[in-house]
Amino acid sequence: MQIAPSILSVLNKDLTSILNKVESSGIKYIHLDVMDNIFVPNKTFDDCLIKDLRKKSNLIFDTHLMIEKPELFVENYIDAGSDIITFHLEATTSPNFVIETIHRANKKVGISIKPKTPVEELIPYLNDVDLVLIMSVEPGFGGQAFMADMLEKVKWLKKYQKENNKNFLIEIDGGINQTNYNLCKKVGCDIVVIGTYFFKDDNYEKTIKELEQYENNNCC
């Protein structure tokens, strides 16, 4: 299971230095939360920051668009240098157009749903996406508590993969820390997004070790 640190909690710090340290720790992904204060009640950054960071980092840019009508803006995030672009099913009436636009640029496409959206609503798109992102908090702010019942959606996706011979990546985002990291691993998540907990101090190698060594036998 891969860790994708989210920069949401460190936007006021030296991001170039942080990305360099993340890469030096052996991490491959960085998670970039784009919010527009319309689809979610918070605003972060746009493609300009991603374009600037792209010049300074070789990490895999995992861009999460929490924006209304992503079909109008997705090309900006392609051009900025994103490697994976994930959009929300609830944010668009043109999901197939968004998927096709991202794939046409030879980028990987992810699709995400909020906690209250039934996972079955993803079925029409599971043949065409490279990644499914399950939100384990309400999107908009970092530091929220993990919704353990969202692991049922991961289990459903793993079952769907097996029954339909699919191999899209499963990512989970929200409230991940030492106590639930292994729960995500046990149910089959491929990528976990970790923000507040990952950046709790400057010793990223120590944090990674803490996550991987913590035992939690209360898995569902």
LOLUMTI-766588 format. One line per 5 residues: number of its first residue (from 1); for each residue x, y, z of N, C-alpha, C, O. Coordinates in pm, whole numbers. Each point is the difference from the previous one (the first is absolute). Layout:
NUM) X/Y/Z/X/Y/Z/X/Y/Z/X/Y/Z ~ ...
//
This chain:
1) 85/-119/0/-85/119/0/88/124/0/95/11/78 ~ -128/82/-166/78/123/-15/-62/112/84/-121/5/20 ~ 206/83/29/-44/119/71/8/119/-94/101/20/-68 ~ -209/60/65/0/125/-76/-22/115/99/-114/30/34 ~ 221/33/13/-17/112/93/-77/115/-65/27/38/-114
6) -122/17/188/-77/114/-49/60/129/54/26/12/120 ~ -3/84/-208/61/126/41/-100/97/62/36/113/34 ~ -162/-155/-18/-105/90/48/36/67/133/-32/117/21 ~ 97/-193/67/30/55/133/131/78/6/36/53/106 ~ 36/-46/-216/131/70/1/9/107/-109/110/35/-43
11) -224/16/0/-1/98/-109/71/130/37/43/75/-88 ~ -31/-48/217/66/124/45/150/-19/21/67/89/53 ~ -14/-204/-92/142/-28/20/74/-5/-134/-61/21/-105 ~ 190/-47/109/83/-6/-119/-26/-132/-72/59/-103/33 ~ -147/106/-132/-43/-123/-66/111/-66/-80/5/-122/-8
16) 83/200/-50/112/-58/-75/87/-85/92/36/-113/-35 ~ -4/166/150/79/-74/98/-73/-124/49/60/-106/15 ~ -190/120/9/-80/-113/47/-4/-111/-104/17/-117/34 ~ -40/152/-160/-6/-101/-105/134/-71/-16/5/-121/-24 ~ 103/195/37/133/-62/-7/21/-100/113/55/-108/-21
21) -100/145/141/13/-89/115/-89/-123/-15/40/-111/36 ~ -160/131/-88/-92/-113/-24/65/-99/-96/-1/-120/23 ~ 56/172/-132/64/-86/-99/120/-73/60/22/-118/-29 ~ 55/186/111/118/-61/63/-38/-111/97/80/-90/27 ~ -203/96/26/-45/-102/95/-41/-130/-68/-28/-100/68
26) 24/101/-201/-38/-120/-74/-143/-1/-49/-41/-94/-68 ~ -35/196/102/-138/12/-46/-1/31/-150/87/71/-50 ~ -186/-127/-21/-8/20/-145/-107/100/-42/10/62/-106 ~ -113/-45/190/-115/84/-36/-6/125/86/47/2/114 ~ -107/104/-169/-42/115/79/-143/32/-41/-33/2/-119
31) -53/23/217/-143/22/-25/-29/149/4/33/68/97 ~ -95/-18/-202/-23/143/-18/-150/27/1/-70/-31/-97 ~ 20/89/205/-143/24/18/-40/136/-55/33/103/58 ~ -104/-104/-170/-46/124/-62/-147/22/39/-85/-83/-30 ~ 57/195/97/-135/31/46/-41/138/-48/82/92/-5
36) -210/-78/-30/-45/124/-64/-96/83/85/-45/106/-45 ~ 14/-151/167/-96/68/87/-141/1/-57/-85/80/40 ~ 60/-170/-135/-135/-17/-57/-44/-144/22/-101/-26/65 ~ 177/-67/-120/-31/-141/21/24/-41/145/-72/-82/55 ~ 174/141/5/28/-20/143/19/137/66/35/96/-68
41) -59/-88/200/5/132/67/141/42/40/25/35/115 ~ 66/-38/-209/137/43/26/66/29/-134/-41/-55/-103 ~ 140/140/103/75/32/-122/148/-19/28/51/46/102 ~ 18/-115/-192/143/-24/21/83/69/-108/39/115/16 ~ -11/-185/-124/88/53/-104/-50/-49/-135/-93/-80/-8
46) 157/129/-98/-42/-42/-134/119/-58/-75/101/-38/60 ~ -113/31/-191/102/-63/-83/134/74/2/103/-60/-29 ~ -105/188/62/126/76/0/99/-55/102/120/-10/-29 ~ -168/-25/147/89/-56/102/54/-135/-46/118/-30/18 ~ -204/-52/-76/42/-132/-47/107/15/-108/99/-73/0
51) -120/166/-91/98/22/-107/135/42/58/104/-44/-49 ~ -106/128/151/124/43/64/69/-116/71/122/-15/-11 ~ -198/-66/84/59/-113/73/52/-107/-96/97/-68/31 ~ -162/55/-144/41/-101/-98/144/21/-45/71/-96/-28 ~ -29/220/20/137/31/-43/104/-44/103/119/-10/-32
56) -165/-16/154/93/-23/111/-9/-140/60/70/-29/97 ~ -154/-57/-153/-21/-130/64/-23/-110/-103/-60/22/-105 ~ 111/-141/138/-22/-118/-83/-105/-94/59/-21/-110/-51 ~ -44/153/158/-106/-81/59/-116/-18/-97/-19/81/-90 ~ -58/-187/110/-123/-19/-76/-103/98/55/-37/-8/117
61) -10/98/-202/-97/101/42/-141/-58/-11/-54/-20/-109 ~ -4/-6/225/-134/-59/14/-96/115/31/-21/36/115 ~ -38/19/-220/-82/121/13/-146/-36/20/-60/-71/-81 ~ 3/122/188/-138/-30/39/-83/127/-18/11/95/77 ~ -95/-95/-181/-81/117/-32/-131/-3/78/-92/-75/-35
66) 84/155/139/-126/18/73/-60/131/-46/-11/97/75 ~ -26/-97/-204/-49/122/-64/-125/-30/-80/-17/-109/-54 ~ -71/208/47/-121/-11/-80/35/8/-149/88/77/-39 ~ -155/-156/-41/18/-3/-146/147/-20/-41/57/86/-66 ~ 2/-196/105/142/-24/-33/26/-4/-150/113/21/-44
71) -217/-48/-35/18/-4/-145/48/134/-56/61/5/-107 ~ -89/105/178/41/132/-47/146/32/32/58/90/-61 ~ 1/-163/154/133/35/50/103/-111/-11/118/23/24 ~ -161/-143/-60/89/-116/9/125/15/-87/107/-48/37 ~ -120/113/-151/117/16/-88/108/86/66/119/-19/-27
76) -158/112/113/99/81/73/87/-89/89/120/23/13 ~ -182/-123/48/73/-88/92/80/-105/-74/100/-51/51 ~ -143/19/-171/82/-84/-88/127/76/-38/111/-51/13 ~ -130/173/-60/113/82/-45/95/35/115/119/23/-23 ~ -170/-19/145/83/36/115/97/-110/39/96/24/73
81) -121/-147/-122/93/-108/29/-50/-107/94/80/-77/54 ~ -211/71/-33/-55/-106/84/22/-135/-68/-7/-11/-122 ~ 33/-91/202/14/-136/-52/-131/-78/11/-36/-76/-90 ~ -34/97/200/-132/-58/22/-95/115/29/32/88/80 ~ -148/-87/-144/-99/103/27/-130/-69/40/-59/-75/-77
86) 16/104/199/-122/-59/54/-107/108/12/25/108/54 ~ -143/-138/-104/-112/93/10/-115/-67/76/-1/-122/17 ~ -94/202/28/-114/-53/75/-119/-24/-92/-39/85/-80 ~ -18/-204/95/-119/-34/-77/-112/101/27/-75/34/-91 ~ 64/12/215/-109/90/37/16/140/-59/-94/79/0
91) 214/-48/-52/30/138/-42/-26/27/-148/16/113/-46 ~ -54/-216/-28/-12/17/-145/-117/-77/-58/-40/-104/53 ~ -15/156/-161/-101/-73/-77/64/-63/-123/-68/-61/-82 ~ 200/75/69/72/-51/-117/119/-87/40/113/27/-42 ~ -134/-130/124/114/-79/47/77/-69/-112/122/-9/6
96) -192/-37/-108/69/-69/-109/90/96/-78/108/-38/-45 ~ -153/162/30/83/100/-68/128/26/79/108/10/-58 ~ -121/1/190/118/24/85/97/-118/-11/121/20/-15 ~ -174/-141/21/84/-120/-11/74/-2/-133/120/-25/-5 ~ -193/50/-103/60/-4/-133/106/109/-17/104/-23/-62
101) -130/141/115/96/111/-11/131/-34/69/108/27/-54 ~ -116/-84/172/120/-36/76/76/-112/-70/123/6/-12 ~ -194/-107/-33/67/-112/-67/63/41/-132/105/-51/-39 ~ -170/143/-30/53/47/-128/137/66/18/81/2/-92 ~ -58/52/210/129/64/30/100/-99/59/107/39/47
106) -142/-167/-50/87/-106/54/28/17/150/108/-32/48 ~ -207/82/22/6/9/146/-94/-105/58/-91/-48/-67 ~ 113/14/194/-89/-94/67/-118/76/60/14/113/48 ~ -130/-178/-53/-122/65/47/-55/-73/122/-9/-122/3 ~ -28/203/96/-65/-54/119/-139/59/14/-28/110/-48
111) -59/-184/114/-135/48/28/-24/-15/149/40/-100/60 ~ -106/197/0/-20/0/145/-146/25/34/-76/57/-78 ~ 39/-104/198/-134/26/53/9/45/145/90/-41/74 ~ -185/125/-35/-12/42/139/-54/-115/85/-53/-96/-54 ~ 65/106/186/-45/-109/87/-147/-39/-17/-33/-118/14
116) -54/212/-42/-143/-32/-9/-42/-55/-135/-114/-44/-16 ~ 204/44/-82/-33/-51/-133/19/-152/-3/107/-49/35 ~ -211/-27/-77/14/-146/-7/110/-40/-98/10/56/-109 ~ 71/-153/147/111/-43/-85/-49/-58/-131/72/3/-100 ~ -194/-57/99/-54/-59/-122/-18/101/-113/-8/-38/-117
121) 2/166/151/-14/103/-104/124/10/-89/-4/63/-106 ~ 113/-126/149/123/1/-80/0/-105/-111/83/6/-91 ~ -173/-102/98/3/-115/-91/14/39/-148/80/-62/-70 ~ -155/161/20/11/32/-144/140/46/-44/29/3/-119 ~ 57/32/214/130/59/-34/119/-89/36/114/36/-30
126) -139/-148/92/110/-82/51/79/-72/-109/110/-48/25 ~ -166/40/-145/76/-56/-112/103/98/-54/94/-40/-70 ~ -110/168/101/76/103/-69/96/79/87/79/79/-53 ~ -83/-98/184/88/79/87/119/-83/47/-3/-123/-1 ~ 107/193/40/122/-64/50/3/-7/152/77/-77/58
131) -162/158/6/4/11/145/-138/40/52/-71/78/-63 ~ 35/-133/178/-121/42/71/42/53/137/70/-68/75 ~ -113/189/-44/34/64/128/-124/3/89/-101/63/-32 ~ 111/-133/145/-107/0/99/32/103/107/106/-5/63 ~ -197/99/-42/18/100/105/-46/-58/133/-112/-48/13
136) 201/53/86/-33/-49/134/-21/115/99/-1/-20/121 ~ -16/140/-176/-48/118/72/-83/80/-101/7/-26/-120 ~ -83/122/169/-66/93/-91/107/91/-59/73/64/76 ~ -62/-56/-208/107/80/-60/-13/149/31/-110/53/10 ~ 225/11/6/2/144/23/107/45/96/61/105/-19
141) -37/-184/123/97/40/101/80/-121/48/-51/-112/3 ~ 176/136/34/83/-104/59/-27/-13/148/-71/81/59 ~ 129/-185/2/-8/-16/144/-130/-59/51/-24/4/121 ~ -60/-59/-208/-127/-58/43/18/-145/43/101/-64/-31 ~ -202/12/104/4/-138/47/-35/-97/-112/-87/27/-82
146) 156/-140/81/-16/-106/-99/-137/-67/15/-41/-36/111 ~ -31/21/-223/-128/-72/-3/28/-146/-35/17/-35/-117 ~ -14/-50/219/38/-140/-20/-96/-75/-91/38/-97/-65 ~ -165/140/60/-96/-71/-84/29/17/-149/-55/-73/-82 ~ 141/168/46/37/15/-140/86/-117/-50/15/-19/-120
151) 40/-60/213/75/-119/-40/-90/-103/-67/47/-85/-76 ~ -178/93/104/-95/-90/-67/-3/28/-150/-20/-91/-81 ~ 39/217/44/5/34/-143/125/-60/-65/-4/-46/-114 ~ 113/47/189/123/-61/-52/-22/-150/-20/40/-55/-103 ~ -102/-9/200/-28/-144/-13/-88/-28/-121/21/-97/-73
156) -120/183/53/-89/-17/-116/80/11/-130/-19/-79/-93 ~ 108/177/86/82/19/-120/93/-119/-23/19/-41/-115 ~ 39/-14/221/87/-117/-14/-80/-119/-55/49/-75/-84 ~ -170/58/133/-87/-108/-49/-35/22/-147/2/-94/-80 ~ -33/219/45/-31/33/-139/118/-31/-91/-16/-56/-108
161) 135/93/153/121/-27/-79/16/-149/-28/28/-41/-112 ~ -47/-38/214/18/-145/-13/-104/-59/-94/33/-86/-82 ~ -156/130/94/-108/-56/-81/5/46/-144/-53/-67/-89 ~ 115/183/64/0/57/-135/140/12/-60/17/62/-106 ~ 81/-119/172/138/-1/-49/52/142/-29/52/27/-108
166) -68/60/206/46/139/-12/118/24/95/14/-68/101 ~ 69/164/-136/118/25/83/26/148/25/115/41/17 ~ -222/41/-13/19/141/35/53/9/144/-27/-87/83 ~ 101/193/-57/52/24/134/-111/50/92/-91/70/-44 ~ 100/-107/171/-96/48/100/76/88/100/95/-44/64
171) -141/168/-55/63/98/88/-101/44/105/-119/9/-29 ~ 165/17/150/-89/51/106/60/127/58/122/11/14 ~ -208/84/19/47/134/37/-85/55/114/-122/15/-14 ~ 187/16/126/-69/70/107/15/-65/136/-49/-110/23 ~ 117/179/68/10/-46/137/91/-118/23/-11/-68/102
176) 101/40/-195/90/-116/14/111/33/100/64/105/-8 ~ -44/-197/101/107/16/99/50/-137/43/-31/-101/-63 ~ 109/99/169/64/-123/47/-102/-109/35/27/-118/-18 ~ -143/158/69/-97/-98/50/-85/-65/-109/-56/-107/22 ~ 46/169/-139/-85/-58/-106/76/-32/-129/-58/-54/-94
181) 186/86/90/81/-27/-119/-6/-147/-39/-21/-33/-117 ~ 39/-56/214/1/-142/-31/-138/-55/-34/-12/-100/-70 ~ -94/166/120/-135/-39/-40/-16/21/-151/-58/-83/-69 ~ 109/196/21/-7/30/-144/80/-103/-80/-41/-43/-108 ~ 155/6/163/86/-98/-68/-67/-137/-7/5/-67/-103
186) -67/27/213/-60/-134/8/-118/-17/-95/-22/-109/-52 ~ -55/216/29/-115/-13/-90/39/16/-147/-83/-22/-88 ~ 209/61/61/47/-1/-138/20/134/-67/5/6/-123 ~ 7/101/200/31/130/-62/139/-5/-63/93/-59/56 ~ -80/122/-171/130/8/-67/77/126/40/123/-1/7
191) -197/109/18/60/129/36/-79/59/115/-123/-1/-1 ~ 193/53/101/-66/76/107/51/143/-1/121/24/-4 ~ -214/69/6/36/142/8/9/38/147/-94/-21/76 ~ 208/76/-37/21/40/140/52/142/3/100/32/-63 ~ -171/54/136/40/140/6/51/41/136/120/2/24
196) -213/31/66/36/52/132/95/-92/74/99/46/57 ~ -128/-175/-56/85/-94/75/139/-11/-63/99/-6/72 ~ -92/3/-203/130/-16/-65/92/117/31/120/-18/22 ~ -176/137/-20/82/121/18/1/49/145/28/117/26 ~ -57/-207/70/-4/40/141/138/42/51/10/80/93
201) 96/-134/-153/135/50/28/85/-16/-126/-49/-46/-103 ~ 175/85/112/84/4/-120/70/-132/-31/68/-11/-102 ~ -85/-88/187/67/-129/-21/-96/-95/-72/-67/-82/63 ~ 63/94/-196/-96/-79/-77/31/-149/5/-91/-83/2 ~ 220/49/-1/38/-142/8/-53/-63/128/-47/-114/-1
206) 54/188/111/-51/-48/129/-152/-19/-7/-52/-100/50 ~ -17/194/-112/-146/-10/-12/-39/-122/-83/-92/-73/36 ~ 162/51/-147/-28/-116/-84/20/-129/78/-80/-93/-9 ~ 187/88/86/30/-119/81/-109/-23/105/-41/-114/22 ~ -4/221/41/-108/-11/99/-126/-58/-63/-66/-86/58
211) 33/134/-176/-120/-47/-69/10/-149/-33/-94/-76/21 ~ 209/37/-72/16/-137/-47/13/-101/114/-33/-117/-17 ~ 81/161/132/23/-92/111/-119/-11/94/-9/-96/77 ~ -81/191/-82/-113/-2/93/-91/-118/-30/-38/-22/-115 ~ 2/-53/218/-87/-116/-19/-141/36/43/-22/51/110
216) -73/-79/-197/-141/21/35/-75/-125/-43/-20/-24/-119 ~ -22/-53/216/-65/-127/-29/-152/9/0/-70/-102/0 ~ 18/224/0/-145/17/5/-59/19/-138/-103/66/-16 ~ 168/-123/-83/-49/18/-137/-134/-68/-18/-28/-104/60 ~ -55/164/-145/-134/-51/-25/6/-124/-88/-104/-57/-33
//
